[in-house]
Amino acid sequence: MTLDDLRKNIDQIDDELLELLNKRMEVVKHVGELKKHTKTVIYRPEREKSIIDRLSGYESGLMTRAAIEAIYLEIFAVSRNLELPERIAYLGPEGSFTHQAAESRFGAMSDYLALPSIRSVFESVDTGRARFGVVPIENNLEGIVKETIDLLNETDLKIVAEAVISVHFTFATKAEKLSDITKIYSKDIAFGQCEKFLEEYFGAKDEDFFVQVDSTSKAAKLAAQDPNSASICSHIAAKLFNVPILFDNIQDSAQNRTRFFIIGKDFINQKSDNDKTTIIAKLPDDGKPGTLVRFLQEFENQGINLLKIESRPVREGEQFNFWFLMEFDGYFLDENVQTIMKRHSAEIKCLGSYVKII
């Protein structure tokens, strides 16, 4: 079989795929009309996960789970926009890793709103200017994002879903040769996380060769304007500003991952087969010995697996008191979870149950 024959086969399959996708979207359109009539929420992370799980269960073929997920997340995003277009706010700027996390869940076609702070994302969702918001919650190397936790405590917004992305830095430039580059733009944290690459390729350069800017997105934008410069930035920033990627995955650690929360207002997920619940606990008499231990013991007694506990200061009074953000396996309406939540109804604020990613 010749190359032309193979290409004709691909063209024929593409025609069939498009026909099937159009049929799928016709069904989606009817689903959207039904949801609009019944005022049902469009975004259902647990439903999307169940589809990907089912399709990934087929053992034949070359498609891996990651490939299936990448394709179907875009199909889901197009479907949601047909059902009911929804605006997504995220911690900007454009081309940031939060932007990348947002697109990984809502697709390239969604209506995005880049905002300057985590608080502004919360306010945008709380006031209805955006249906969902995407904010960072923790990085496995840098730790927890305290502002996100504090705002979850201060507001009545819910956690809709979580997203996890690997932090990969790219070296992007319009220069033809490395010797043509006169400066490299990036954020301080990106320079720090790519030290080995920089030492190997640019170790002899003076300090002013490395120019710190506010964000890796700005670095990509500056590199797009100056053909004798380069940037260390995210893949999405290089793509956004049309800067060719010369080297990919230049970070020192391959295990650098960031977790994000998708937040919404008046949102409750349906139960799935793999849920996580996040709560805030404000324990009475938390200054007395054993208060926290006794509370945690209740989770063990109910067979609930605790995943995370973070303490934050109560900013009232003169004492050193704390409240706690906690994550555990299970759905908030599970009988064993309800046993604890009913017993401590005055002390627990449920932030939501959602499909567990990690």
N, C-alpha and C positions, 0 to 999 in steps of 0.2 A: 504493500500500500504506500503511495507517495505522500509527500507532505501536503500537497493540494487536496488529496483525498481525505486526509485526517482533518484538515481545516474545514472542509465541507461537512464532515461529520459533526464537528464542534458547532458550526453555524446552525445545523439542523437541530441539535440538542438545545442550543440557546433559544431558538424559535419556540421549541416545545416548553422550555422553562418559562419564557415570558408569557406564553398562553396560560400556563398553570398558575403563575403568579397573579395574572389578571383575574382568573377565576377565584383565587384565594381572596383578593382584595374586594371582589363583589360580595363575598360572604362577610368579610370584615365590615363592609359598609352597612349591611343589614344588622350586624351585631352592634355597630355604633348607634344606629337608629333605635334599637331596642334598649340599649343602655341609656340613651338620652331620655327615652320615654319613662324608664324606671329610675332615672337619676342614679345609675350605677357608676362607680369609679372606673375610668378607662384603664389606668395602669394597674396591672395585677402581676407583681413579680413572681408570686408562687405559681401562677398559671404558666408564665413564660418558662420558668425553671422546669416545670413538669413536661413541657413540650420538648425542651432540649434534652432532658433525661431520657425521655422515650426514644427520641431519634438517635441519641448516642448509644442506646442499647443494642442497635443493630451491629452485628459483628462483621458483616461483609462490607467490602469497599475500602477505599483509601482515605475517607474523611475521618479525621480525628475529632474528639469532642471539642477541642479548641477551635477547629475550623468550622464545625457545625454551629458552635456558639457565636462566632464572629459573623457568620452569614445571617443567622436567624435573628440576632439582635438588631441588625439593620432592617430585616423584614418586619420585626415587631415595631420598630420606630416608624416606618412608613405606614404600617397598619394603624398605629395610634393617631397619626396625623390625619388619616382618612376618617377615623372615628370622631375625633375631636382634637383639633390643634391645641397644644398646651405649651406655655412658656416655662423654660427651665432657667432658674437663676443659679449662678455659681461664683465661687471666689475667683476673681479674675487675676490678671488680665487674660485676654484671648491668647491661646497657645500655652496656658499654664497646665500643670499636671491635673489640676481640678477640672479644667476644660476637657482634658483627655478622659478623665473618669466619667464626666457627664456624657460625653459622646459614646463612651463604651456601653452605656445603659440606654440612652435615648436616641442614638443614631445621629448622623450628620444632618438630617433634614429638619430636626426640631428647631423651635424658635428659642434662641439662647440669649441670656442677659448676663453679661460679665459685670460683676460688682467689686468695689474696692476693698471690702472688708467682710469678715464672717458675720458680723452684726447686721450689715446691710442685706446679706442674703436672708437671714432670719426675718428681718423686717419686711422684705419683699414678699416672702411667702405668707407671713402673718397678716399682711394687709391685702393679700389677694392679687398683687401685681404679678406674681408668678405662682404657678400651680405647685411646682416642686423646687427644692433648692439642693445643691450639692456642696458639701463642706468637708474638709479633712477632719478626721478624728484621731488618727495616730499613724506614726511611722515606726517601723520595727527597729530603726537605728536611732531615731531622734526622740521617740517617746510620744506621749499623749499631747493632744492640742487642747490646752486648758480652756481657751475661750469658747470652743465648741461645747464642752461639758457645761460650763457656766451658763451659756445661753439656753441649753436644753433644760436647765433648772429654772431659769427665769421666765421662759415662755411656755405656752401650751402646745407647741408643735410636736408632732410625732415622728418617729423614725419609720420610714417607709421601706427602706432597703439599705443594704450595704454594698459597696463596690470596692474591690481591691485591685490595684494595678502595680506592676513592677516599675520602679523608677529607672528608666534607661535614658542616659544622656547621649546626645549625638554631637558630632563636630561638623558644623555646617559652614560653608564658605563658597563664595563665587570665584575665589582665586583659582588660577589654573595649577599653581604649584605652591607647596608649603613655603618655599623661599620668598614668595610674593607677599606673604601675610605680614603685616606690620603691627597688628594688635589683635587681641582676642577679647571679646565681650562676654561677660556672664555674671551671674549672681554669686556672692561670696560662698554660699553653701555648695553650689555646683562646682566651683573651683576646688573646694575642699574635698568633694567626693570623687574628683577625677585627677587627683594628684599624681598617680602613677603614670597615666597617659601623658600628662603635661610634662612630667620630668623626663620621660622617654623621648618625646618629640621636641620639646621647647625648654629643656632644662637650662640651657645657656643664655636664655633671654633675660633682659633686665626686668625689674619689677614693674615698670610702667608699661610693659608690653601687655600685661594682664589688666584689663579695665573692668572694674566692678560697676554693675548697674543694678537697678531696683528689682529686675526680674529676668528670667531666662527668655521670656517673650520679647522684652525690650532688646535683649542681646541679639536675638534673631532679626528683629526689625532693623537694628543698626547695621548688622552684617549684610542685610539686603541692600542697604544704601551705599555701602563702601566695599567695592570689589577687592580691596587689599586688606580686608579684615575677616575675622571668623567669629563664630559664636559657639558656646557650649549651651545647648538648649534641648528642649523636648522634641520628639519627632513631630508632634502636631504643630509646634511653633515654626519649625523649619518648613513644613508643608504650607502653613498659613502665609508665610512671607516669601515663599518661593526661593528659598536658599538651598542649593544642592547639598546633600549630606555626603561628606567625604568619608567619615568614620562613624560607625554606629556602636552602641553599647560600650562607651568608653569609661564608664564608672568603675571605681575600684572594687565595689562589692556587687556580686550578682544577686545577692539576697535582699537588696534594698526594695522594700515594698511599703506602700502607703494605703491605708484604709480610709474610705470616705463614707459618710452617711448621706442618704437621700432623705430629705425631710419634707413633710407635708402637713397640712392643716385638716383636722377632722378626718383622719385616715386610719382605717383598721384593715389589716391584711386578713385574708382567710387562712385557716390552718393548712400547713403543708406537712410533708413527712420529715422535714429537717429544719426546725425553727429555732431561733434564738430570741430571747427576750431581754430588754434592757430596762432597768428601773433606777429610780433615785430613792434612797432610804435616808430618812432623817430620824435617828433613833433618840428617844427620850433618855435622859440621864446618861448621855454618851460619855460623860466624864467619870462614871463609876466603873470600877474594875469588872471586866467580864461581860459588859453590855454587848459589845460587838461579837465576841466569841459565842455567846448564847444565841444571838441572831443568826450567825453563820451556821451554827449547829442544826438549826431548824431545816436548812437546805439539805444537809446530809441525812437527817431523819426522814425527809421526804424523797430521798433518792435523786435529788436534783444536782446536776453537775455545774458547779460554778466555773465560769470562764475568765472573769475579770472583776477586780474591785479597785476603784480609784477613790481616794479621799480628797475633799475640797473643803476649805475653811468656811465656817458660817460667819458671815461678815456682820455679826450683830453682837453687841455686848463686849465685855472685856475678857471673857474666857476663851481658851483655845479649843473651841468645839468644831466638829466636822460633820459634813454630810457625805454620802457615798454613792457613786455611780457603780452599778453592778450589772454584769451580764451573765446569763446562764442558759443552758440548753432547755428548750421546751416552749410551749405556747402559753400565753397568759391565761387562757381559759382551761388549761389542763387541771385536773382535779388536785394534783399535788401542789401545783403553783397557787391555785386559788386558796388552798388551806392556809398558806403563809400570808397571802395578800389580804384575805379577810381578817386574819388575826391582827394584822398590822395596817389596817386600812387608813388610819390617820397618819401613818409614818411613811407610806410607800406611794410614790408617783410612778405609774407605768408609762414608759416612753414608747412602747410598742413591741410587738412581736413580728419578726420578719424572717425571710429565708436566709439560712446560715450559709455564708460563703467560706469562712475559715473558722 
